[in-house]
Amino acid sequence: RSVVSKTVRRPDGTVEHHRTVKDNEGNEETTVTRQIGEQSYSLTTRIKANGEQECIKNFVNVDEDKIQEFEKKWGSKL
């Protein structure tokens, strides 16, 4: 199993964290989390060895209908 993790803190205080986990069976899970103050949005993508893909979104202190506003503040889409 291998794990790669990277965190970027921008001068404006926003944070982006990438984490990828791969196992010896060919499965891969990547999570990207963006944080602005107390608000954060995570997108986890799981890819199984057979190619099947699953995406999970997690919002903390962000209403799902306000995610476009959050991304606009961030400057790009996740």
N, C-alpha and C positions, 0 to 999 in steps of 0.2 A: 504494500500500500504506500502511495506517495501523496504528500500534501504540499501544496504551494500556496503561500499566503502573502498578500501585499496590501499595505495600507498607505493611502495618500491623504495628507492633511494640507488643504489649500490655505493661502493667506487669509481668506475671508472666514475661516473657521469650519468650513464644510469638510466632511470626511467621506472617502470612498474606500471600501474594503473589498478585496477579491480573495476568494478561497476556493481552491480546486482540489478535490480528493479523487484519486484513481486507485482502483484495487487491481489485484492480479487476475481477476476474471474479466476485465475489460469494461467494467462499469465506471462511470465518471459523474461526479456531482460538483457543480460550480455555483457558488453563491456570490452575488454582487450586492453590497449594501451601501446605500447613500444616506448620509445623515446631514441634516441642517438643524442645529440646535437640538431640541428635544424630539424632532420629527425624524423618522427614518423609513426607508422603503427598501425591502430586500426582494430579490428575484433569485430563486434557486432553480437550476435546470439539472435534471437527472437524466442521463443517457445510459441505458442498459446496454450490455454487450450485444444484444440482438438488434440494436438501433432504435428501440422504443424510447420515446422522449416524454418527459413530464415536466411541467413548469409550475412552480408554487410561488405566489406573491404573498408578501407579509408587510403589513402597514402598521407602524407604531406612531400614534398621535397624528395620523394623516387619514382623513376620510377618503375612501376609494374614489368618490366623485371629485375630489380635490387633487388627485395625483397629477393631472396636467399642470395645475398651478405650481405644485411642488417641483415638477420637472422644469418648468419655465424658470423658477428661481435658481435651479441647479444649472441650467444652461443647455441641457441635452436630455434625450430620452435614455432610459435604461434598457 
